Amino acid sequence: MKRTLILVVDRDDDYGVKADVQSPVVGFDNCLKAAEALGIADPEDSDTNALFAALNMYREMENDPDAGSFEVALVCGNERVGYKSDTAVVDELEEVLDLVKPDRAILVGDGAEDEYVYPIITSRVPVDSVRKVYVKQAPGVEGTLYLVKRTLEDPQKRRRFIAPISWVMMIVSGIYLLSSLFTSGSLNSFISHATTPFIFFVIGLAMSFYAYSVESTIVNMLDNWKNDAKRGSIHTVFLAAALSIALVGIVVGFYSISEVYIERDSQMVLIFLVYSFWFFVFSGMTYAFGFIVDGYLNSRRVRYSMVAFILNLVSIGLVVNGILDYMMDYVGLYYTEPLMYIVEIVSGFGLAIVSSILHSMIKRKFGGSHTEIVPNEVL
């Protein structure tokens, strides 16, 4: 007699994040407790209904004399949907298969995110049936607006749906702004031609802030800075130094404008960026270096993510500096050998690749969940 596994997949780990359920979950009683826990934590989450549907199928098979032996299980991924969540699903699936040893499986899901991992499951156990669970909602426009509102309140869904739209709006409008900047003969002409793309750029920027919850991130950063200042952390000194360097960059940028003969307003923007850009880069490096020093003094550990951040800042600086040199040459402010800005851009990309390789090597050596390493272990 064949053994059947009734399997529910929660790819974004709502059970673990919202209800603190330890997965994988195997067995009717254990799955019932997990469904109740998520139902209490978030009554509107459709993953609750998927698991209840699997339990309902379990009861139906109990009354079917031809059903054979069967078991129900829940496997979860990770809130960071993608490679990390799919790897977690596979690991938990292997554990369930070793425990249940099924001959076939029935997949139960809400018909949305979890469908992406179904091909992975079918490669490990034969799937005889797939059941999608749709939650009944109020009909009409009011119900639709309610669903949209609930979707926008989920940070993951905001990043998934709103963020790409905001980036498209900013990129397209940014291209129009740059083209208007370099084709307009004066600032007034630029303003008259760039009003519409500027509005779209601001809308896209606001949407990206909303999608990535920038407001809450800023609040958390301010709280961290207050706590650092109260405990006398050296990171506050580096923060003050970073802000001072950025302020110097702004002053130097504006002062440089008055020292160069300018024929077009677009040249004024380029001169400001050329003379102030590296001050902003060094400001970011100083801020990140403060994290490294503070972590080392408090726990004798170094956050390699901050080291990678510094390397990436330098690589971005090289690439942008090469682009700025090319643009200065293009608008006739000064001549730059083409080989110079090509070398700068290639060096920037090369440093970014090296930083990524080093980051991956350290993660493989010390584990993907580690965010810190002891300096002696790196050396």
Contacts in CASP RR format, 6 or more apart in sequence:
PFRMAT RR
TARGET T0000
AUTHOR 0000-0000-0000
METHOD contacts of the structure
MODEL  1
MKRTLILVVDRDDDYGVKADVQSPVVGFDNCLKAAEALGIADPEDSDTNA
LFAALNMYREMENDPDAGSFEVALVCGNERVGYKSDTAVVDELEEVLDLV
KPDRAILVGDGAEDEYVYPIITSRVPVDSVRKVYVKQAPGVEGTLYLVKR
TLEDPQKRRRFIAPISWVMMIVSGIYLLSSLFTSGSLNSFISHATTPFIF
FVIGLAMSFYAYSVESTIVNMLDNWKNDAKRGSIHTVFLAAALSIALVGI
VVGFYSISEVYIERDSQMVLIFLVYSFWFFVFSGMTYAFGFIVDGYLNSR
RVRYSMVAFILNLVSIGLVVNGILDYMMDYVGLYYTEPLMYIVEIVSGFG
LAIVSSILHSMIKRKFGGSHTEIVPNEVL
1 68 0 8 1.000
1 69 0 8 1.000
2 68 0 8 1.000
2 69 0 8 1.000
2 103 0 8 1.000
2 104 0 8 1.000
3 68 0 8 1.000
3 69 0 8 1.000
3 70 0 8 1.000
3 71 0 8 1.000
3 100 0 8 1.000
3 101 0 8 1.000
3 102 0 8 1.000
3 103 0 8 1.000
3 104 0 8 1.000
4 61 0 8 1.000
4 67 0 8 1.000
4 68 0 8 1.000
4 69 0 8 1.000
4 70 0 8 1.000
4 71 0 8 1.000
4 102 0 8 1.000
4 103 0 8 1.000
4 104 0 8 1.000
4 105 0 8 1.000
4 106 0 8 1.000
4 128 0 8 1.000
5 70 0 8 1.000
5 71 0 8 1.000
5 72 0 8 1.000
5 73 0 8 1.000
5 96 0 8 1.000
5 97 0 8 1.000
5 100 0 8 1.000
5 102 0 8 1.000
5 104 0 8 1.000
5 105 0 8 1.000
5 106 0 8 1.000
5 125 0 8 1.000
6 54 0 8 1.000
6 57 0 8 1.000
6 58 0 8 1.000
6 61 0 8 1.000
6 70 0 8 1.000
6 71 0 8 1.000
6 72 0 8 1.000
6 73 0 8 1.000
6 105 0 8 1.000
6 106 0 8 1.000
6 108 0 8 1.000
7 54 0 8 1.000
7 72 0 8 1.000
7 73 0 8 1.000
7 74 0 8 1.000
7 75 0 8 1.000
7 93 0 8 1.000
7 96 0 8 1.000
7 105 0 8 1.000
7 106 0 8 1.000
7 107 0 8 1.000
7 108 0 8 1.000
7 121 0 8 1.000
8 31 0 8 1.000
8 47 0 8 1.000
8 50 0 8 1.000
8 51 0 8 1.000
8 54 0 8 1.000
8 72 0 8 1.000
8 73 0 8 1.000
8 74 0 8 1.000
8 75 0 8 1.000
8 107 0 8 1.000
8 108 0 8 1.000
8 109 0 8 1.000
9 74 0 8 1.000
9 75 0 8 1.000
9 76 0 8 1.000
9 77 0 8 1.000
9 89 0 8 1.000
9 107 0 8 1.000
9 109 0 8 1.000
9 114 0 8 1.000
9 117 0 8 1.000
9 118 0 8 1.000
9 121 0 8 1.000
10 23 0 8 1.000
10 47 0 8 1.000
10 50 0 8 1.000
10 74 0 8 1.000
10 75 0 8 1.000
10 76 0 8 1.000
10 77 0 8 1.000
10 114 0 8 1.000
11 76 0 8 1.000
11 77 0 8 1.000
11 81 0 8 1.000
11 85 0 8 1.000
11 86 0 8 1.000
11 89 0 8 1.000
11 113 0 8 1.000
11 114 0 8 1.000
11 116 0 8 1.000
11 117 0 8 1.000
12 77 0 8 1.000
12 78 0 8 1.000
12 79 0 8 1.000
12 81 0 8 1.000
12 85 0 8 1.000
12 113 0 8 1.000
12 156 0 8 1.000
13 23 0 8 1.000
13 76 0 8 1.000
13 77 0 8 1.000
13 78 0 8 1.000
13 79 0 8 1.000
13 85 0 8 1.000
13 88 0 8 1.000
14 38 0 8 1.000
14 42 0 8 1.000
14 45 0 8 1.000
14 47 0 8 1.000
14 76 0 8 1.000
15 21 0 8 1.000
15 23 0 8 1.000
15 25 0 8 1.000
15 34 0 8 1.000
15 37 0 8 1.000
15 38 0 8 1.000
15 47 0 8 1.000
15 74 0 8 1.000
15 76 0 8 1.000
16 22 0 8 1.000
16 23 0 8 1.000
16 76 0 8 1.000
17 79 0 8 1.000
18 38 0 8 1.000
18 41 0 8 1.000
18 42 0 8 1.000
18 45 0 8 1.000
19 34 0 8 1.000
19 37 0 8 1.000
19 38 0 8 1.000
19 39 0 8 1.000
19 40 0 8 1.000
19 41 0 8 1.000
19 42 0 8 1.000
20 37 0 8 1.000
21 34 0 8 1.000
21 37 0 8 1.000
21 38 0 8 1.000
21 74 0 8 1.000
21 76 0 8 1.000
23 34 0 8 1.000
23 74 0 8 1.000
23 75 0 8 1.000
23 76 0 8 1.000
23 77 0 8 1.000
23 92 0 8 1.000
24 73 0 8 1.000
24 74 0 8 1.000
24 75 0 8 1.000
24 76 0 8 1.000
24 92 0 8 1.000
24 93 0 8 1.000
24 95 0 8 1.000
24 96 0 8 1.000
25 31 0 8 1.000
25 34 0 8 1.000
25 73 0 8 1.000
25 74 0 8 1.000
26 71 0 8 1.000
26 72 0 8 1.000
26 73 0 8 1.000
26 74 0 8 1.000
26 96 0 8 1.000
26 99 0 8 1.000
26 100 0 8 1.000
27 71 0 8 1.000
27 72 0 8 1.000
27 73 0 8 1.000
28 55 0 8 1.000
28 58 0 8 1.000
28 72 0 8 1.000
31 51 0 8 1.000
31 54 0 8 1.000
31 55 0 8 1.000
31 72 0 8 1.000
31 73 0 8 1.000
31 74 0 8 1.000
32 55 0 8 1.000
34 51 0 8 1.000
34 74 0 8 1.000
35 48 0 8 1.000
35 51 0 8 1.000
35 52 0 8 1.000
35 55 0 8 1.000
38 45 0 8 1.000
38 47 0 8 1.000
38 48 0 8 1.000
38 51 0 8 1.000
39 45 0 8 1.000
39 48 0 8 1.000
42 48 0 8 1.000
44 150 0 8 1.000
46 110 0 8 1.000
46 112 0 8 1.000
46 133 0 8 1.000
46 135 0 8 1.000
47 110 0 8 1.000
49 110 0 8 1.000
49 133 0 8 1.000
49 135 0 8 1.000
50 108 0 8 1.000
50 109 0 8 1.000
50 110 0 8 1.000
50 114 0 8 1.000
50 133 0 8 1.000
51 74 0 8 1.000
51 108 0 8 1.000
53 108 0 8 1.000
53 109 0 8 1.000
53 131 0 8 1.000
53 133 0 8 1.000
54 72 0 8 1.000
54 74 0 8 1.000
54 108 0 8 1.000
55 72 0 8 1.000
57 72 0 8 1.000
57 106 0 8 1.000
57 108 0 8 1.000
57 131 0 8 1.000
58 70 0 8 1.000
58 72 0 8 1.000
61 67 0 8 1.000
61 68 0 8 1.000
61 70 0 8 1.000
71 100 0 8 1.000
71 102 0 8 1.000
73 96 0 8 1.000
73 100 0 8 1.000
75 89 0 8 1.000
75 92 0 8 1.000
75 93 0 8 1.000
75 96 0 8 1.000
76 88 0 8 1.000
76 89 0 8 1.000
76 92 0 8 1.000
77 85 0 8 1.000
77 86 0 8 1.000
77 88 0 8 1.000
77 89 0 8 1.000
77 92 0 8 1.000
78 84 0 8 1.000
78 85 0 8 1.000
78 87 0 8 1.000
78 88 0 8 1.000
79 85 0 8 1.000
79 156 0 8 1.000
81 113 0 8 1.000
81 156 0 8 1.000
81 160 0 8 1.000
86 116 0 8 1.000
86 117 0 8 1.000
86 120 0 8 1.000
89 117 0 8 1.000
89 120 0 8 1.000
90 120 0 8 1.000
90 124 0 8 1.000
93 120 0 8 1.000
93 121 0 8 1.000
93 124 0 8 1.000
94 124 0 8 1.000
97 124 0 8 1.000
97 125 0 8 1.000
102 125 0 8 1.000
103 126 0 8 1.000
104 125 0 8 1.000
104 126 0 8 1.000
104 127 0 8 1.000
104 128 0 8 1.000
105 121 0 8 1.000
105 125 0 8 1.000
105 126 0 8 1.000
105 127 0 8 1.000
105 128 0 8 1.000
106 127 0 8 1.000
106 128 0 8 1.000
106 129 0 8 1.000
106 130 0 8 1.000
106 131 0 8 1.000
107 118 0 8 1.000
107 121 0 8 1.000
107 127 0 8 1.000
107 129 0 8 1.000
107 130 0 8 1.000
107 131 0 8 1.000
108 130 0 8 1.000
108 131 0 8 1.000
108 133 0 8 1.000
109 115 0 8 1.000
109 130 0 8 1.000
109 131 0 8 1.000
109 132 0 8 1.000
109 133 0 8 1.000
110 132 0 8 1.000
110 133 0 8 1.000
110 134 0 8 1.000
110 135 0 8 1.000
111 132 0 8 1.000
111 133 0 8 1.000
111 134 0 8 1.000
118 127 0 8 1.000
118 130 0 8 1.000
121 127 0 8 1.000
137 143 0 8 1.000
137 146 0 8 1.000
137 147 0 8 1.000
138 146 0 8 1.000
151 157 0 8 1.000
151 161 0 8 1.000
152 158 0 8 1.000
152 162 0 8 1.000
155 213 0 8 1.000
158 210 0 8 1.000
158 211 0 8 1.000
158 212 0 8 1.000
158 213 0 8 1.000
159 211 0 8 1.000
159 212 0 8 1.000
162 207 0 8 1.000
162 208 0 8 1.000
162 210 0 8 1.000
162 211 0 8 1.000
163 207 0 8 1.000
163 208 0 8 1.000
163 211 0 8 1.000
163 212 0 8 1.000
165 204 0 8 1.000
165 207 0 8 1.000
166 204 0 8 1.000
166 205 0 8 1.000
166 207 0 8 1.000
166 208 0 8 1.000
166 211 0 8 1.000
167 208 0 8 1.000
169 200 0 8 1.000
169 201 0 8 1.000
169 203 0 8 1.000
169 204 0 8 1.000
169 207 0 8 1.000
170 201 0 8 1.000
170 204 0 8 1.000
170 205 0 8 1.000
170 208 0 8 1.000
172 197 0 8 1.000
172 200 0 8 1.000
173 197 0 8 1.000
173 198 0 8 1.000
173 200 0 8 1.000
173 201 0 8 1.000
173 204 0 8 1.000
174 197 0 8 1.000
174 201 0 8 1.000
176 194 0 8 1.000
176 197 0 8 1.000
177 194 0 8 1.000
177 197 0 8 1.000
177 198 0 8 1.000
177 201 0 8 1.000
180 190 0 8 1.000
180 193 0 8 1.000
180 194 0 8 1.000
180 197 0 8 1.000
181 190 0 8 1.000
181 194 0 8 1.000
181 265 0 8 1.000
181 266 0 8 1.000
181 269 0 8 1.000
182 266 0 8 1.000
182 331 0 8 1.000
184 190 0 8 1.000
184 193 0 8 1.000
184 194 0 8 1.000
184 264 0 8 1.000
184 265 0 8 1.000
184 266 0 8 1.000
185 264 0 8 1.000
185 265 0 8 1.000
185 266 0 8 1.000
186 264 0 8 1.000
186 265 0 8 1.000
187 265 0 8 1.000
190 265 0 8 1.000
190 266 0 8 1.000
208 214 0 8 1.000
209 215 0 8 1.000
225 236 0 8 1.000
225 239 0 8 1.000
227 233 0 8 1.000
228 235 0 8 1.000
228 236 0 8 1.000
228 239 0 8 1.000
228 294 0 8 1.000
229 236 0 8 1.000
233 294 0 8 1.000
234 290 0 8 1.000
234 293 0 8 1.000
234 294 0 8 1.000
234 297 0 8 1.000
235 290 0 8 1.000
235 291 0 8 1.000
235 293 0 8 1.000
235 294 0 8 1.000
238 286 0 8 1.000
238 287 0 8 1.000
238 289 0 8 1.000
238 290 0 8 1.000
238 293 0 8 1.000
238 294 0 8 1.000
239 287 0 8 1.000
239 290 0 8 1.000
241 286 0 8 1.000
242 283 0 8 1.000
242 284 0 8 1.000
242 286 0 8 1.000
242 287 0 8 1.000
243 283 0 8 1.000
245 279 0 8 1.000
245 282 0 8 1.000
245 283 0 8 1.000
245 286 0 8 1.000
246 279 0 8 1.000
246 280 0 8 1.000
246 283 0 8 1.000
248 279 0 8 1.000
249 275 0 8 1.000
249 276 0 8 1.000
249 279 0 8 1.000
249 280 0 8 1.000
250 276 0 8 1.000
250 279 0 8 1.000
252 275 0 8 1.000
252 276 0 8 1.000
252 279 0 8 1.000
253 271 0 8 1.000
253 272 0 8 1.000
253 275 0 8 1.000
253 276 0 8 1.000
254 272 0 8 1.000
256 271 0 8 1.000
256 272 0 8 1.000
256 274 0 8 1.000
256 275 0 8 1.000
256 276 0 8 1.000
257 268 0 8 1.000
257 271 0 8 1.000
257 272 0 8 1.000
260 267 0 8 1.000
260 271 0 8 1.000
260 333 0 8 1.000
262 268 0 8 1.000
262 271 0 8 1.000
264 331 0 8 1.000
266 331 0 8 1.000
267 331 0 8 1.000
267 332 0 8 1.000
267 333 0 8 1.000
270 324 0 8 1.000
270 327 0 8 1.000
270 328 0 8 1.000
270 331 0 8 1.000
270 333 0 8 1.000
271 333 0 8 1.000
273 324 0 8 1.000
274 324 0 8 1.000
274 328 0 8 1.000
277 317 0 8 1.000
277 320 0 8 1.000
277 321 0 8 1.000
277 324 0 8 1.000
278 317 0 8 1.000
278 321 0 8 1.000
281 313 0 8 1.000
281 314 0 8 1.000
281 316 0 8 1.000
281 317 0 8 1.000
284 313 0 8 1.000
285 310 0 8 1.000
285 313 0 8 1.000
285 314 0 8 1.000
288 306 0 8 1.000
288 309 0 8 1.000
288 310 0 8 1.000
288 313 0 8 1.000
289 306 0 8 1.000
289 310 0 8 1.000
291 303 0 8 1.000
291 306 0 8 1.000
292 302 0 8 1.000
292 303 0 8 1.000
292 306 0 8 1.000
292 307 0 8 1.000
295 301 0 8 1.000
295 302 0 8 1.000
295 303 0 8 1.000
296 302 0 8 1.000
296 375 0 8 1.000
299 372 0 8 1.000
300 374 0 8 1.000
300 375 0 8 1.000
301 372 0 8 1.000
301 373 0 8 1.000
301 374 0 8 1.000
301 375 0 8 1.000
302 372 0 8 1.000
302 373 0 8 1.000
302 374 0 8 1.000
302 375 0 8 1.000
302 378 0 8 1.000
303 371 0 8 1.000
303 372 0 8 1.000
304 359 0 8 1.000
304 362 0 8 1.000
304 371 0 8 1.000
304 372 0 8 1.000
304 373 0 8 1.000
304 378 0 8 1.000
305 359 0 8 1.000
305 371 0 8 1.000
308 355 0 8 1.000
308 356 0 8 1.000
308 358 0 8 1.000
308 359 0 8 1.000
311 351 0 8 1.000
311 352 0 8 1.000
311 354 0 8 1.000
311 355 0 8 1.000
311 358 0 8 1.000
312 352 0 8 1.000
312 355 0 8 1.000
314 348 0 8 1.000
314 351 0 8 1.000
315 348 0 8 1.000
315 349 0 8 1.000
315 350 0 8 1.000
315 351 0 8 1.000
315 352 0 8 1.000
315 355 0 8 1.000
316 348 0 8 1.000
316 352 0 8 1.000
317 348 0 8 1.000
318 344 0 8 1.000
318 345 0 8 1.000
318 347 0 8 1.000
318 348 0 8 1.000
318 351 0 8 1.000
319 344 0 8 1.000
319 345 0 8 1.000
319 348 0 8 1.000
319 349 0 8 1.000
321 341 0 8 1.000
321 344 0 8 1.000
322 340 0 8 1.000
322 341 0 8 1.000
322 344 0 8 1.000
322 345 0 8 1.000
323 341 0 8 1.000
323 345 0 8 1.000
325 336 0 8 1.000
325 340 0 8 1.000
325 341 0 8 1.000
325 344 0 8 1.000
326 336 0 8 1.000
326 341 0 8 1.000
328 334 0 8 1.000
328 336 0 8 1.000
329 335 0 8 1.000
329 336 0 8 1.000
329 341 0 8 1.000
362 373 0 8 1.000
362 378 0 8 1.000
363 370 0 8 1.000
366 373 0 8 1.000
366 377 0 8 1.000
END
